[in-house]
Amino acid sequence: MSESERRVDPFTGRALLVAPGRKNIGGARPGGLPQPAGRCPFCPGHEADSEATVLQWPESGPWAARVVANKYPAVDAHEVVIESPDHDADLADYEIPHLRGVLGLWRERVRALEAEPATAAALVFRNRGRRAGSSQPHPHTQIAATSWVPAEVRLRWRIAQDQERELGRSLHAAVLERELASSRVLSSDPRVVSFCPYAPSRPFELRFAPREARGGFATAEDSDLDSLAAQLRDAALRLRVHTGIEDYNLVMRQPPARERGPAAAWHLELLPRTGGDAGFELATGEMIVVVAPEVAAAQLMRPLA
């Protein structure tokens, strides 16, 4: 692809510009992990430095992952999933069974938070690297519950509902059918599909979606998590090996907690971060993506060794 192409993300209605001709303008900016002063509050033996443990995995013995209340909460219900005792690990380093255990903690805490009457939306996100807003290098995820439906969650849910009413088919199913017929698929099995989406917001963006709409993440089945763990680990490794990108956000997309129906579905987005938005993006509200997703998928699918 040599010319710019304007595409629209079906989940948000937002336009973006795929512009490979700008690939060598600026380039990736330095990122990397923050290095705060003092000892790490998430490392084994430093449990007293963090808030009280809400849940750990496994339930007894030394912890492989644990959930604590966020010491600096943005909202009343704000938790941190400390993913590993290994201070220097990341998604690409985990054994698949370990990552599956972490995903199980996500699901359990989302279920618990959504069971609270005050919860309108449950958010799961992971910041990795300074460019992604990370303040701690130790691998961790955050889970938050809001008493209101955030604007981004509301927008995506409204569009999904409109699609269901107008076409009698879920947006999740329509998008997945198009992606499965494309060259953008990285991996798929009977439960989960991972792909570089048709209309990404960033170069090398990755999405992970169950083959069937399953409501919110709290309803994900064990086999969904098994597949998600394997594909997420593989994709993270490919991103590291084939692009060198280390800063990224991982964001769970799911409907409001109290407003689910046939259109409801969850998916996970991995959003690489190489720099901030510039004048064009601020002026138009449209992101410039300098690597077409078709090219990104081909690069990521190269052999790992």
C-alpha positions as CSV (number, residue, x, y, z in Angstrom):
1,M,0.0,0.0,0.0
2,S,1.6,3.3,-1.1
3,E,-1.1,5.9,-0.9
4,S,-3.1,7.1,2.1
5,E,-6.4,5.5,2.8
6,R,-9.1,6.7,5.2
7,R,-10.8,3.9,7.2
8,V,-13.5,3.9,9.9
9,D,-13.4,1.8,13.1
10,P,-16.8,0.1,13.2
11,F,-16.7,-0.1,17.0
12,T,-16.5,3.7,17.5
13,G,-17.3,5.3,14.2
14,R,-14.0,7.2,14.3
15,A,-12.0,7.7,11.1
16,L,-8.3,7.2,10.8
17,L,-5.7,7.6,8.1
18,V,-3.5,4.8,7.0
19,A,-0.5,6.7,5.6
20,P,2.6,4.5,4.9
21,G,4.3,7.4,3.2
22,R,4.8,9.0,6.6
23,K,6.5,6.0,8.1
24,N,10.0,7.6,8.1
25,I,8.7,10.9,9.5
26,G,9.7,11.2,13.2
27,G,9.7,7.4,13.9
28,A,9.4,5.7,17.2
29,R,10.4,7.8,20.3
30,P,12.4,6.3,23.2
31,G,10.3,4.5,25.8
32,G,11.2,1.9,28.3
33,L,10.3,1.2,31.8
34,P,10.2,3.7,34.6
35,Q,12.7,3.4,37.4
36,P,11.2,4.8,40.6
37,A,13.4,5.3,43.6
38,G,13.2,2.9,46.5
39,R,12.4,-0.8,46.7
40,C,9.6,-2.3,44.6
41,P,6.4,-2.7,46.5
42,F,5.2,-5.5,44.3
43,C,8.2,-7.9,44.7
44,P,8.0,-10.9,47.0
45,G,9.0,-10.1,50.6
46,H,7.7,-6.5,50.2
47,E,4.0,-7.3,50.7
48,A,3.8,-4.9,53.6
49,D,4.7,-2.0,51.1
50,S,1.4,-2.5,49.2
51,E,-2.2,-2.4,50.2
52,A,-3.9,-5.5,51.6
53,T,-4.2,-8.6,49.4
54,V,-7.7,-9.0,48.1
55,L,-7.1,-12.4,46.3
56,Q,-4.1,-14.5,45.3
57,W,-3.3,-17.3,43.0
58,P,-2.8,-20.0,44.0
59,E,-5.0,-19.7,47.0
60,S,-2.4,-21.2,49.4
61,G,1.4,-21.2,49.6
62,P,3.7,-18.7,47.8
63,W,1.8,-16.5,45.5
64,A,2.3,-16.6,41.7
65,A,0.0,-13.6,41.2
66,R,-2.1,-11.5,43.7
67,V,-4.6,-8.7,43.7
68,V,-4.3,-5.7,46.0
69,A,-6.2,-2.5,46.5
70,N,-4.6,0.4,44.6
71,K,-2.6,2.6,46.9
72,Y,-3.4,5.6,44.7
73,P,-7.0,4.9,43.5
74,A,-8.7,6.9,40.7
75,V,-12.1,5.7,41.9
76,D,-13.3,4.0,45.0
77,A,-13.1,0.5,43.6
78,H,-9.6,0.4,42.0
79,E,-7.3,-2.7,42.2
80,V,-3.9,-3.9,41.0
81,V,-3.2,-7.4,39.8
82,I,0.5,-8.1,40.5
83,E,1.0,-10.6,37.8
84,S,4.3,-12.3,38.8
85,P,6.9,-12.5,41.5
86,D,9.5,-11.8,38.7
87,H,10.2,-8.1,38.7
88,D,11.6,-8.1,35.1
89,A,9.0,-10.3,33.4
90,D,6.4,-9.3,30.8
91,L,3.6,-11.0,28.9
92,A,6.1,-12.5,26.4
93,D,8.1,-14.1,29.2
94,Y,5.2,-15.9,31.0
95,E,4.6,-19.6,30.6
96,I,1.1,-20.0,29.2
97,P,-0.3,-21.7,32.3
98,H,0.9,-18.7,34.4
99,L,-0.7,-16.2,32.0
100,R,-3.9,-18.3,32.2
101,G,-3.8,-18.0,36.0
102,V,-3.5,-14.2,35.7
103,L,-6.5,-14.1,33.3
104,G,-8.5,-16.1,35.8
105,L,-7.8,-13.5,38.4
106,W,-9.0,-10.8,36.0
107,R,-12.3,-12.7,35.5
108,E,-12.8,-13.4,39.2
109,R,-12.3,-9.8,40.2
110,V,-14.5,-8.4,37.3
111,R,-17.3,-10.8,38.4
112,A,-17.0,-9.6,42.0
113,L,-16.9,-5.9,41.2
114,E,-19.8,-6.2,38.7
115,A,-21.8,-8.0,41.4
116,E,-21.7,-4.8,43.5
117,P,-24.9,-2.8,43.0
118,A,-23.0,0.5,42.6
119,T,-20.9,-0.8,39.6
120,A,-22.0,0.6,36.2
121,A,-18.9,-0.4,34.3
122,A,-15.8,-2.6,35.1
123,L,-12.5,-1.6,33.4
124,V,-9.4,-3.8,32.9
125,F,-6.3,-2.2,31.6
126,R,-2.5,-2.7,31.6
127,N,0.1,0.1,31.1
128,R,3.6,-1.1,30.1
129,G,6.4,1.5,29.7
130,R,6.7,5.2,30.2
131,R,5.0,5.9,26.9
132,A,2.0,4.0,28.1
133,G,1.7,5.8,31.4
134,S,3.3,3.1,33.6
135,S,4.6,4.2,37.0
136,Q,6.0,0.9,38.1
137,P,8.2,-1.5,36.2
138,H,7.0,-4.6,38.0
139,P,4.4,-6.3,35.7
140,H,0.8,-5.5,36.8
141,T,-2.7,-4.9,35.5
142,Q,-5.3,-2.5,36.9
143,I,-9.0,-3.2,37.4
144,A,-11.5,-0.4,38.2
145,A,-15.2,-0.2,38.7
146,T,-17.1,3.1,38.1
147,S,-20.5,4.1,39.3
148,W,-21.2,5.7,35.9
149,V,-20.8,4.5,32.3
150,P,-17.8,6.2,30.9
151,A,-18.2,8.0,27.6
152,E,-16.1,5.6,25.6
153,V,-17.9,2.6,27.0
154,R,-21.3,4.3,26.2
155,L,-20.3,5.2,22.7
156,R,-19.2,1.6,21.8
157,W,-22.3,0.1,23.4
158,R,-24.6,2.5,21.6
159,I,-23.0,1.6,18.2
160,A,-23.2,-2.1,18.9
161,Q,-26.9,-1.8,19.8
162,D,-27.7,0.2,16.7
163,Q,-26.0,-2.5,14.6
164,E,-28.0,-5.2,16.2
165,R,-31.3,-3.3,15.7
166,E,-30.7,-2.2,12.1
167,L,-29.1,-5.4,10.7
168,G,-30.3,-8.1,13.1
169,R,-26.8,-9.2,13.6
170,S,-24.2,-8.3,16.2
171,L,-21.3,-6.0,15.4
172,H,-19.0,-8.5,17.0
173,A,-20.1,-11.2,14.5
174,A,-19.9,-8.9,11.5
175,V,-16.4,-7.6,12.3
176,L,-15.1,-11.1,13.1
177,E,-16.4,-12.5,9.8
178,R,-14.6,-9.8,7.8
179,E,-11.3,-10.2,9.8
180,L,-11.4,-14.0,9.4
181,A,-11.6,-13.6,5.6
182,S,-8.6,-11.2,5.5
183,S,-4.8,-11.5,5.6
184,R,-4.8,-9.8,9.0
185,V,-5.3,-12.9,11.2
186,L,-2.4,-13.9,13.4
187,S,-3.9,-16.9,15.1
188,S,-7.2,-18.6,15.5
189,D,-8.7,-21.7,17.2
190,P,-12.3,-22.7,17.9
191,R,-12.5,-20.2,20.8
192,V,-10.5,-17.1,20.1
193,V,-9.1,-15.1,17.1
194,S,-6.2,-12.7,17.2
195,F,-5.7,-10.2,14.4
196,C,-4.4,-6.8,13.3
197,P,-7.8,-4.9,12.9
198,Y,-8.9,-3.3,9.6
199,A,-9.0,0.1,11.2
200,P,-6.4,0.3,13.9
201,S,-5.7,3.4,16.0
202,R,-2.0,2.6,16.1
203,P,0.6,0.7,14.1
204,F,0.8,-3.0,15.0
205,E,-2.4,-2.8,17.1
206,L,-3.7,-6.3,18.0
207,R,-7.1,-7.5,19.0
208,F,-8.2,-10.7,20.6
209,A,-11.8,-11.7,20.4
210,P,-13.9,-14.8,21.2
211,R,-15.4,-16.4,18.1
212,E,-18.9,-16.0,19.7
213,A,-20.3,-13.1,21.5
214,R,-20.3,-14.0,25.2
215,G,-21.5,-10.9,27.0
216,G,-18.9,-9.3,29.4
217,F,-15.6,-10.7,30.3
218,A,-17.0,-12.1,33.6
219,T,-18.9,-14.7,31.4
220,A,-15.8,-15.9,29.6
221,E,-15.5,-19.6,29.7
222,D,-12.4,-21.5,30.9
223,S,-11.7,-22.6,27.3
224,D,-11.8,-19.0,26.2
225,L,-9.2,-18.1,28.7
226,D,-7.0,-21.0,27.7
227,S,-7.0,-19.8,24.1
228,L,-6.6,-16.2,25.1
229,A,-3.5,-17.0,27.2
230,A,-1.8,-18.9,24.4
231,Q,-2.6,-16.3,21.7
232,L,-1.8,-13.2,23.9
233,R,1.6,-14.7,24.9
234,D,2.5,-15.5,21.3
235,A,1.4,-12.1,20.0
236,A,3.4,-10.3,22.7
237,L,6.5,-12.3,21.8
238,R,6.1,-11.6,18.1
239,L,5.6,-7.9,18.8
240,R,8.8,-7.8,20.8
241,V,10.9,-9.9,18.4
242,H,9.7,-8.4,15.1
243,T,9.2,-4.7,16.0
244,G,11.2,-4.1,19.2
245,I,8.2,-2.2,20.6
246,E,8.1,-2.5,24.4
247,D,5.7,0.2,25.4
248,Y,2.0,-0.6,25.1
249,N,-1.4,-0.5,26.7
250,L,-3.7,-3.5,27.0
251,V,-7.4,-2.6,27.2
252,M,-10.5,-4.7,27.8
253,R,-13.5,-3.6,25.8
254,Q,-16.8,-4.7,27.2
255,P,-20.4,-3.3,27.5
256,P,-21.7,-1.6,30.7
257,A,-22.3,-4.0,33.6
258,R,-26.1,-3.5,33.7
259,E,-27.0,-3.2,30.0
260,R,-26.3,-6.4,28.3
261,G,-28.2,-8.3,25.6
262,P,-27.6,-10.0,22.2
263,A,-25.2,-7.3,21.1
264,A,-22.9,-7.7,24.1
265,A,-19.4,-9.0,23.5
266,W,-15.9,-8.4,24.9
267,H,-12.6,-8.2,23.2
268,L,-9.0,-7.3,24.2
269,E,-6.9,-4.7,22.5
270,L,-3.1,-4.4,22.6
271,L,-2.1,-0.9,21.7
272,P,1.6,-0.2,21.0
273,R,2.8,3.2,22.0
274,T,5.7,4.9,20.2
275,G,4.9,8.6,20.7
276,G,2.3,11.2,21.3
277,D,-0.3,12.7,19.0
278,A,0.8,15.6,16.9
279,G,-0.9,18.5,15.2
280,F,-2.8,16.6,12.5
281,E,-4.3,14.3,15.0
282,L,-5.2,17.1,17.4
283,A,-6.7,19.2,14.6
284,T,-8.8,16.4,13.0
285,G,-9.4,13.9,15.7
286,E,-8.2,11.3,13.3
287,M,-5.1,9.2,14.1
288,I,-2.4,8.6,11.5
289,V,-1.3,5.0,11.3
290,V,1.9,4.6,9.3
291,V,1.9,0.8,9.0
292,A,-1.1,-0.7,7.3
293,P,-2.5,-3.6,9.4
294,E,-2.1,-6.0,6.4
295,V,1.6,-5.2,6.4
296,A,1.8,-5.4,10.2
297,A,0.2,-8.8,10.2
298,A,2.7,-10.1,7.6
299,Q,5.6,-8.8,9.6
300,L,4.3,-10.3,12.9
301,M,3.7,-13.7,11.3
302,R,7.4,-14.1,10.3
303,P,9.1,-17.1,12.0
304,L,10.3,-16.4,15.6
305,A,13.5,-18.2,15.1
